[in-house]
């Protein structure tokens, strides 16, 4: 129980630690648990060598320091620990001079007879992950029981189990037990989601189909069929309006002709009669 309580701060620190894409921490051998006296090499895979990346750690006893300060042998952005001891258990990460940090790795060193070899980095959703229950002394393929969050999940005759197509529900605290040998320390397995991908924009617009010119011609003909009768009727109406006579114009049959001599004589006689009558009336 005390061992489990020591592991939880490591896992919580690992989950809450700030990460950056400028450097990634790797460990060899790639295992979250190691036997005492084993050697390990940690390396910062850096994108910018001028950032001055340094290996740092925070042990289960709360001691924070960098490689070379009482532990490990630095070599550029790498660090090698020749003989691991339980006090080396803790969280490891890379840190630049500006304070940027990499991903974190949790390492547990045990003096016990069994370790659980599990991934040191988060497992991507949909991938498979294999766990090995390894004894300190051969043979290494003994039957083992595997536990997740304290509950038995599998008993394997060859000492290893595979979780297919992992999901977020597979995250948890795992450990294993080999009969007549002992139990491993627990290790936290993290699962990360698949990266989202964005479809690239099309390089160029698709060319028009081969039938496009025929469609244009058909539309033009339709417009002409609809529009031509309207134009013709409009022209006819304008022509008729321009040819209509006005009120001041007289037809040819009504044109005035000068009076003849006979008609002129009748008019003169008619005027004399009127004059005589008018004179008699006054007397």
Long-range contacts (C-beta under 8 A, 24 or more apart in sequence): 3-185, 3-186, 4-173, 4-186, 6-60, 6-89, 7-60, 7-108, 7-173, 7-185, 7-186, 7-187, 7-188, 9-60, 10-60, 10-89, 10-90, 10-91, 10-106, 10-108, 10-188, 11-106, 11-173, 11-188, 13-58, 13-91, 13-104, 13-106, 14-91, 14-104, 14-105, 14-106, 14-188, 14-190, 15-190, 17-91, 17-93, 17-101, 17-103, 17-104, 18-101, 19-101, 19-102, 19-103, 19-104, 20-100, 20-101, 20-102, 21-47, 22-46, 22-47, 22-48, 22-51, 22-96, 22-100, 22-102, 23-47, 23-51, 23-53, 23-77, 23-94, 23-96, 23-100, 23-102, 24-94, 24-102, 24-103, 25-55, 25-92, 25-93, 25-94, 25-102, 25-103, 25-104, 25-105, 27-92, 27-105, 27-107, 27-120, 30-119, 30-120, 31-115, 31-117, 31-118, 31-120, 32-105, 32-106, 32-107, 32-108, 32-116, 32-117, 32-118, 32-119, 32-120, 32-187, 33-107, 33-108, 33-109, 33-110, 33-115, 33-116, 33-117, 33-118, 33-184, 33-185, 33-187, 34-84, 34-107, 34-108, 34-109, 34-110, 34-115, 35-84, 35-109, 35-110, 35-111, 35-115, 35-136, 36-84, 36-85, 36-86, 36-109, 36-110, 36-111, 37-83, 37-84, 37-85, 38-83, 38-84, 38-109, 39-80, 39-81, 39-82, 39-83, 39-84, 40-80, 40-81, 40-84, 40-107, 41-78, 41-79, 41-80, 41-81, 42-67, 42-72, 42-78, 42-79, 42-80, 42-81, 42-92, 42-105, 43-77, 43-78, 43-79, 44-77, 44-78, 44-94, 44-102, 46-77, 46-94, 49-77, 51-96, 51-97, 51-98, 51-100, 52-96, 52-97, 53-77, 53-94, 53-95, 53-96, 53-102, 54-94, 54-95, 54-96, 55-79, 55-92, 55-93, 55-94, 56-92, 56-93, 56-94, 56-95, 57-90, 57-91, 57-92, 57-93, 58-90, 58-91, 59-87, 59-88, 59-89, 59-90, 60-89, 60-90, 61-87, 66-95, 84-109, 85-109, 86-110, 86-111, 106-187, 106-188, 108-185, 108-187, 110-184, 110-185, 112-136, 112-182, 112-183, 112-184, 112-185, 113-137, 113-178, 113-181, 113-182, 114-176, 114-177, 114-178, 114-181, 114-182, 114-183, 114-184, 115-184, 115-185, 116-174, 116-175, 116-176, 116-184, 116-185, 116-186, 116-187, 118-174, 118-187, 118-189, 119-189, 122-190, 122-191, 122-192, 123-166, 123-170, 123-189, 123-190, 123-191, 123-192, 124-166, 124-191, 124-192, 124-193, 124-194, 125-166, 125-167, 125-168, 125-191, 125-192, 125-193, 125-194, 126-165, 126-166, 126-167, 126-194, 127-165, 127-166, 128-162, 128-163, 128-164, 128-165, 128-166, 129-162, 129-163, 129-166, 129-170, 129-189, 130-160, 130-161, 130-162, 130-163, 131-160, 131-161, 131-162, 131-163, 131-174, 131-176, 132-159, 132-160, 133-159, 133-160, 133-176, 133-177, 133-178, 133-184, 134-159, 135-178, 135-181, 142-178, 142-179, 142-181, 143-178, 143-179, 144-176, 144-177, 144-178, 145-176, 145-177, 145-179, 146-174, 146-175, 146-176, 147-174, 147-175, 147-176, 147-177, 148-172, 148-173, 148-174, 149-173, 166-191, 167-191, 168-193
